[in-house]
């Protein structure tokens, strides 16, 4: 389809072109940045259910700082992190997570709270601290795990 504009009527030409541009820009879907609270819900669910496939999608693909008492913290690859987390939750069945602080600042975020686990027939509470970074698609990725 060809649209012809009369000569000398540049205002109408520019207005028509502007309407076409506005139409196409409005038709492009907008990507909504992920909220940290949504990411934390998915992370908590993956950890509670010991779902390593889901957890793998939520962590930094490069490296994660992991510190699970009594061991000292270190930077691990995603596969090493999954192994450490799986080992911890195999010995400490998660009962519940609760958070007292969740904070976003630009491209970083933090969640601090309590993890209650079943340990040798009794319920024990551990302090948890999760650190997050946003990737280039504005999605949160877990970059730090501390459980004491």
ZISUL-V654443 format. One line per field, one symbol per residue. ss: DSSP state (H for helix, E for strand, L for the rest). phi: phi as a letter, one per 30 degrees, with the letter a starting at -180 (. if undefined). burial: 1 if it has 9 or more other ideal C-beta (glycine too) atoms within 8 Angstrom, else 0. Layout:
ss = ???
phi = ???
burial = ???
This chain:
ss = LLLLLLLLLHHHHHHHHHHHHHHHHHHLLLLLLLLHHHHHHHHHHHHHLLLHHHHHHHELLLLEEEEELLLLLEEELHHHHHHHHHHHHHHLEEEEEEEEEEEEELLEEEEEEEEEEEELLEEEEEEEEEEEEELLLLLEEEEEEEEL
phi = .ccccddicdddeddddddddddddddddcdcddddddddddddddddchcddddedccedcabdbbbecdddadbdeddeddddddddddbddcacbccbbbcbicbbbbbabccbcbhibcbcbdcbccbbdddcicdbdbabbbb
burial = 0000000000011001000000000000000001010011011111110101011101110001111100000001010111011101100101001010010000011111111111100001011111111100001111111110
